[in-house]
């Protein structure tokens, strides 16, 4: 792997300064449109089904929906903080990072979307049976500073391991999910911490095996993996549009829970459109049960993840006071539990 792709704390801090500056620039709000981001991952299923079915667009009424796909959270948060997105589905670490680095000005969590659905997968041929076998190995996450990157770094630190950029002997790099799969198949990576369906693809298509199901590392096996966040300035200027989006999202979560087969089919349709090829039924069957779709933001787990990122030196602070819109989260949770 090229060393310039490894974690560089100086670059991260420079990026943080740029994001904070972007968040402070006042931009006029176009309340006639809502620009929404999400990722082509199963952990973003409420976004995939809501957008593909047209239910989000219909719920927004006269507010036009524009959807944008991203590979991982830091890129989506950068777009939001620069004023190019009004809301996005995103992991807890990029959401917390954007909030901390903008001194609480940039974004607000308005709902949860999913729990679980991430795993640390290792290549069988690499003979990794536990953390002690990771020394000298080549590992990856989808993007520096994303939720899986922090989870992997925390796991290493918890087992007295460190990446090469921090004086250790574990090679870490940031690689897009699709390229992680290719590198696994070529023997260029020994392990990766990734979301579904990529974790199951590494197992089914690239000779991988699950070393850690992240659910096993959390109390009650529940932790926030996807949140719905709004750009705070847009939320102030167009609260009704965000309310309609949050309500539509909560109803989407309820629909997914009540219509499992239809939800899987619609997610497959959405991912096929974005990836250009169908999602194999065996892959969906392996990945889908690992995710719990919920509009609860599971705020305590977000705070724990932020503390871990701070301890790793990736956040200047872990103070998340003001990040969560408790009233909207509670409304979304209640709506998601109503009959679909």
N, C-alpha and C positions, 0 to 999 in steps of 0.2 A: 504494500500500500504506500502511496505517496505521503511523505511526512506532512505536506502542507494541508492534508485533509484531516489530520489528527486534531484533537481538541487543543485550541489555542486560547488561553484565558484572556490574553491581551486583546485578541480580536473580538471575543465575546463582550468584553467591557466596552470596547469602542462601539460595537453594535448597540449595546445598551444605551450609550450616550446618544447615539443617533435616533434611536426609537423614542427616548424621552423627549428629545427636541421635536421630533415629528408630532408627538402627542400634544405638545404645547402650542403648535401652530393652529390658530383658529381657522376653520374652514366652514363655509356656508353649507347648511344641510339641505339636501334635496329630498323633501318629504314625499315626493311623488314616486320615489323608487326606494327599494330596499335591496342592497347588494349583500348576498349571503354566501359564506364560504363553507366548505366541508371537504372531507377526504374520501377517496374510493376504498374505504375500509368497512368491514362489517360492524365495527364499533360505532359507525356513523349511520347505521341503518335508518333511524327516524328521519334523518336528512335525506337519505337516498329515496325512501318511499314517499316522503312528503313532497319532494321536488318532482320525482318521476310521475307520480299520480296526478300532479296538478293541484293537490289539496292545499299546499302552502300558497300557491298563487291565487287560488280562489278565496282563501281565507283573508288574504291581504286586500281584497276588493280593488279599489282604484289605485292602490299603491303597487307599482310594477315590481315584480320579483326578478332579479338578475342573479344567477347562480354561478359561482366560480369554484373550481376544484383545485386542491392543493395536495402536495405529497405529505407534509408534516406541519406541526403546529407553529414553529417559529416563523415560517414564511407567511402563514395566514395572519398571525398577530402583527407582523411587520406591515402587511397590507392594511390591516384594520387601523393600526396606529398612524399610518400615513394618510388615512382618510379614504383609502380605496375600497374598503369594506365597511358595512354598517353593522353586521353581526356575523358570527361564525361559530360553527361547531369545532371544538378544539380540545386538546388534552389539558389537564390541570396545570402542568408545569409551564407551558407557554402562556397560559392565561395568567397565572400568578406572576410570571416574569414581566409580562407587559404591565401589569398593575403596579408592581414594585418599582420598576424602572421609570415609570411615568409619575411616580409619587402619588399614585391613586387616581390619576386624572383620565386615564385612557379608556378603561373598559369596566364592565360590570357583569358578573355572572347572574343570569336570569333564570336558568334551569339546568338540571342535569339531563343526561341522555343515555348513558350506559355505564355499567360496571363490569369489570373483568375483561376477558378477551385478549390478554397479552401473555406471551410465554417467552422464555429463554430456550431457544432451540439450538442444539449442537449437532455437528456432523458426526454420524456414527463412526466413520473412519478415523476421526480425530481421537477416539478413545478417551472421551471425557466422561467420567462417572461422578464427579463431584467438584467443588470449587478448587480443591488441591491440584486438579489436573489442568487448570486454566493458565498456569504459568507458561509464557512463551507463545500462547495461542493468539489467533487473529479474530477479533470480535467486532461486531458492528451494531449500530442502531440507525434508524431512518434519518435523523438529523441531529447535529450538535444542539444540545439544549432542549430537545423535545422530551416528552414524558418517558419514553422508553430509554433514552440516553441516561437520564437521571436514575431510573430504576436499575439499570445495569451498573452504573458507577457506584450506587449505594450498595448493591449486592457485593461488588468486589471489595469495597471498603469494609463491609461487615464481615468479610472472610479474610481480612488482613492482606488484601491484594490491591495493586494499584496499576494504573496505566503507565505506559512508557513515558508520557509527557510529565508524569508526576513521580518519576524515579522508580517506577515499577517495571514489570516485565510482561504485562499484558498489552497487546497492541489493540487500540480502539480506533475505529474510523466511522465516519458518517457516510452512509450509502442509501440511496433511494430503495424502497422496498423491492421494486422489480429487479434492480441490479443486485440486491442481496441474494435473491433467488438464483440469478445467473452465476454469481460468484460461488455460492454453495455447490451448484451443480458442477462447477469447474474445479472445486477444491481450493478456491482462493480465500475462503473464510472458514473458520472453525465453529463459529457460533454467532447468534444474533438475537437480540431482544426485540420482538416485533409484535404488532397487533394482528388480529384476524382480518382477512383470511390468510395472511402471509405466513403466520406460524404454522398453520396446517399445510400450506403449500410446501414449506420447507420439509415437512415430515413426509408428505405423500409424493412429492416430485423430486426431492433433492437429497434423499437419504439422511434426513435429520431425525432427531428424537428429542422429546421435551425433557430438558434437565430441570426446569422450574416452571410450573404453572403459577403465575403471579398471584392468583387468588389464594394460594396456600401460604403466602407471606403476610396476609392481612387478617385481622380479627373478623370472624363471621364470613370470611372469604369474599368480602365486599369492599370495593374501592372505586372511586370515580375514575373513569378512563376517558369519558367524553362529556364535555359541558357545552351549554349554549351561552355565549357571551355577546353582549351588545356594546358597540362603541358608545361611551358615556355621553358624548355630545349629541349623537343621534337619538339616544334614549331621552335626553332632555327636550330635544326639539320635536321629536315625533313619537311620543310615548304610546299613542294609540296603535301605531304600526307595530311596535315591539310587542305590545299586549296581544295583538292579533296573531303575531308569529308565535309567541310563547304558548298561547291557547291551542293553536293548530299543532304545534309540536307535541304538547301534552296529549292531545287527542290521538296523535300519530303513535305515540308510545302505547296508549291503550289499545289502539287498533292492532299493532304488531303482536301484543300479548294475546289478543283474542282471536287472531287470524294467522296462526303460525304458518300454515302451508302457503296462503296467499302472500304473506309478508316475505317468505323466502323466495317465492317466484318473482315478486316485484323487485327485491334487492338484486336478484340474479339479472333481471332485465337492466337495471340501472348500472350494475358493474360491467355487464357485457357491453353496454353502450359506451362506457368510459374506457374500458380496457381493450375493446375490439374483438373479444372472444368470450364465449360463454363460460360461466363458472360451473365446473363439473359437479354433478349432484353429490358425489362422494366427498368432495372438498367441503361443500356447504354443510353436509350432514356431520362432518367432523368438527367444523368450526363453530357453527351456530349455537350449540348447547353451552359453549364456554362463556357466553355473554348474557348478562341480565340487563334488559332495557328498562330504564327507570328515569323519571323526571326529577327524582331527588338528587340534589347536587352532592350529597354525601360530604358535606363541608369539612368535617373533622379529618377525613382522609386527604382532602386537598391541602389542609393546613399541615398535616404530617409530611406530605410530599414536598411542600415548600420549605419546611425545616430541613429536610434532607438535602435539598438543593443548596440551601444557605450553608449548611455544614460542609458541603463539597466545594464551597467557594464560588458557586455559580450565581448566587443572588447576593446583592448588597444588604438585603434585609429579608426577614421572613414575616414581617408585619403585614397581615392581610386584612386588617380592619377596614371595612368599607367596600371590600370586593364583592360581597354577596348581597343581592337584592332579596332579602328574606321573604318579603311579601309575595313577590312574583314566584319565587321558588316554591313557597307553600301552596300557592294557587296552582302552579303546574303539577305539583305532586298530587294534589287532590283531584284535579281533572284527569290525570293519567290513571287514577285508580277507579274512576267511574266506568260503568259499562260502555264498551265501544259501540 
